[in-house]
Amino acid sequence: MSRGPDATTLLERRLRIAAEAAGVTIAIVRSSATPWASATFNGARHRLTLIGEGAAFERWVAGLPDADLPLRGHLVADLAVRRNATGDGVDVEVLTVEER
């Protein structure tokens, strides 16, 4: 029996939905996740590279750290955006935790 999509898949879908709602087209060119746990929570650290163009993309990216990104069964606990070293997009680092 399947439990549904994992947190990475949910996060990618939510980012695409949020971008589309803002009138922005994005491409997710890299995505990875590493399991993460603390004494009280389980989750994952996600790293994604997003590419987009124009002022709308820049505004949308600037607002990502404060954006509401609901994920079924998970919470976005932290999100940081950085220009990537190659200058062709942004790297987004996200910590998700499982809801109990």
Secondary structure, 3 states (H helix, E strand, C coil): CCCCCCHHHHHHHHHHHHHHHCCCCCEEEEEEEEEEECCCCEEEEEEEEEECCHHHHHHHHHHHHHCCCCECCEEEEEEEEEECCCCCCEEEEEEEEECC
